[in-house]
Amino acid sequence: MLICPMFPTGTCTPLLSVFLADSDLFCLHMYEQHLLNSGCASVRVFKERKSCMDALADKPDVVFISIELADNGGQNILREILRLN
């Protein structure tokens, strides 16, 4: 079993809203499964910058961003998060 540093007990708060943004489908699926297996009820995945940025209005609790998204997508998402907060 993988232990996530964010959830050292191996469990996630069920009400926690998590966004995953990564263009690597294997990694995206692996992270999603780990979070779901840890008990997170709300995990949304995004393969591209635009769809993630459009969904930021939902104000997720945690956003995992791949810095290697196309067109500096990871950096642009981070800038948008900082602008919204």
N, C-alpha and C positions, 0 to 999 in steps of 0.2 A: 504494500500500500504506500502510495506517495503521501508525504506530509507536506502540506503547504505552510510556509512561514506565517501567512496571514491567519491561518486556522490551525494552530499547533495541536489542538485537541483532535483534529481530523474532522471537525464538523463545521458547518457554515450556518450562520443565522438565516433561517428560512425566509425572512422578510427582506434580506439583502438583495438589492438589484444590481446585477453585474452585466457589463458590456464587454465583449471580446472583439477586438478588431485585428485581423491578421489575414494576409493574402495566401498564406500557407495553409491549405485545407487540412492537412494532416495535423499540424499543430493546433489549429483552431478546434478541430474535433476532440483532440486529446485534452486540451484545457477545458472545453465544455463538459466532457465526460467526468473529469476530475472534480469540477465544481458541483455538478449534479450529484455525483456519488458522495460528495461531502455534505450534501443536504441543502444546497442552494436551490430554491424553487424558481427563481427568475434569472435565467442566463440567456442573454440575447447575443447572437453572433453576427458579425459583419465582415464581408470579404473585401469591401472597398470603402474608401474614405467618405464619399458622399452619403451613403446610406447611414453610416455611423453618425456623421455630423447632423443629418436631418433628425435623427432620433435623440440627440442630446437634450432636446426640450423636455424629455421624460425624466431628466435629472437622475441618472443612475448613481448608486452609492459608490461603486468601484468601476473603473474602466481600465482594462488591460489593452495596451496599444502596441502593435508591432511598429517599431521605428522605421522598418523597411517597406512600408506600404508604398505603392506607386505614387509618383508626383509629390513626394514629401508628405504623404498622407498622415503618417503618425505625428509628425511635427505640427501639421495643420490642425489635426484633431486636438492636440494638446493646447495649442493657442486658443482654439475656440472654447475649450473647457475653462481656461484661465479667464477669458473674456466674459463668459457667462457667470463666473463666480466672482 
